Amino acid sequence: MYSKEVGGNIAKACTHNARVSVKNAKPVCRAVRGIYLERAKKFLEDVVKQRRNIGGKYYTKSTTEILNLIKSAEKNAEFKNLDLKNVYIAHISALDGTRMLRRRHKNSLGMKLKTANLEIILKEKGGLERVEKTEKTKKDKIKEQVKKAESEKSKTKEEEKVKKEVKPEQKAQEKKEAEQELKKQEKEEEETEQKEKQEKTETKKGKEGQKQETKKETEKTEEKKEKAKKEAEIKE
């Protein structure tokens, strides 16, 4: 559980029992709270490199721990598809961790260990508006798709009605065209039949002429044979 609730598009991160004192972590959190993510990261990196300070101090241990916490929150923001350019630190705090004592000997305890619970919440500026806009655009696209589908269905229905409701004039024309096609087919069939008959008659005539010629040739040969016989008898 976090000590503060933040609405909108957010990304969270926390560390428990970090080896950092709450006293040193609080001024670092105060210096970074409400700043954009990239600017806060650069500021803390400069503090770690001792280029800048916080109230005349560097707090290197606590700044490095908080910087790691900010980077883990940044990864969560990337996973949630937040716009990192518009992300800022909405909440960051350091709270007391569990109290632990260092063990010196078997029965004696040493100094207290300083621990802190760190938590951070990143928020996207204008995130709700962006989400609403995207949702509106998605809804508008869905509505347009539904309208297109309905219009296409209505067009197809109208075309089917027009096809079914054929005018009597069109029906008469269709009948005439069908009758004409049947007549053409009949004429073509008759012509083909006549051609076949003519061919058959021609073939028959040719065969008969050949038979007559063969008969004439046989008669001539017989006549020649008879003449030759008669001449032979006369000579004898």
TASUL-V333603 format. One line per field, one symbol per residue. ss: DSSP state (2 for helix, 1 for strand, 0 for the rest). burial: I if it has 24 or more other ideal C-beta (glycine too) atoms within 12 Angstrom, else O. A space follows every 50 residues. Layout:
# TASUL-V333603
ss->???
burial->???
This chain:
# TASUL-V333603
ss->00000000011111111100022222222222000122222222222200 00010010022222222222222222222000022211111111110001 11100000111110011111111100222222222222222222222222 22222222222222000222222222222222222222222222222222 222222222222222222222222222222222220
burial->OOOOOIOIIIIIIIIOOIOIOIOIIIIIIOIIIOIIIOOIIOIIOOIIOO OOOIOOOOIOOIIIIIIIIIIOIIOIIOOOOIIIOOIIIIIIIIIOIOOO OOOOOOOOOOOOOIIIIIIIIIIIOOIOOOOOOOOOOOOOOOOOOOOOOO OOOOOOOOOOOOOOOOOOOOOOOOOOOOOOOOOOOOOOOOOOOOOOOOOO OOOOOOOOOOOOOOOOOOOOOOOOOOOOOOOOOOOO
